[in-house]
Amino acid sequence: MTKKLDWIVSAAVRYHGVTFSVPRPGRHDEILRPLYQLNAAAAVNGEEGFLTRTGHFLDRREAKRLAVEAGQFRKSARPETDELYTEDLW
């Protein structure tokens, strides 16, 4: 039996164990702007990443590896980095 590969479904920001996300084709700033209004520390200190279809939070580096494996990585917005950006996906 083959293991079904996970894939990225949304941009996300995690702060103190709470994950905020926006569905694709949303960008991280669509999370950060309203989050800043609610809690500036959460927006400034939150970890940017992505959610998978199974609900796992991945940081930008983990997400890039998964996006490449899953065939989601379409182009590099920043080819010099090993981090994933929403522009690389949608």
Beta strands, then each sheet from edge to edge (+ up, - down):
strand 1: 8-15
strand 2: 18-23
strand 3: 47-52
strand 4: 57-59
sheet 1: 2+ 1- 3+ 4-
end
